[in-house]
């Protein structure tokens, strides 16, 4: 695996810690949406680099590529979650869009963790819990 993929996975795991601390009662939607979004984008980037696909900085393209990776390589499809988290991030950070009402804190945090685990198993093998 490339060092760049490992670095992206490391960022994803760092962001995941913030997600795990933000979802519980009371939910910190600012941290959950922002770091959840960053976490998924970093995990998608790690998978992109692992598969040798072209990288992008555009948020909507990462969601499209996440869908492509899910379809072609059997990773969980988090493309819709990426779009919702981006909207939630904008709602909590700027207030210029409505917060997606269908987001559930625990479900969102669980899906994020499951995706990071799947990318970790893809790249490193084994379970990702408590791994530096």
Order of alpha helices (4+ residues) and beta strands (2+ residues): alpha-alpha-alpha-alpha-alpha
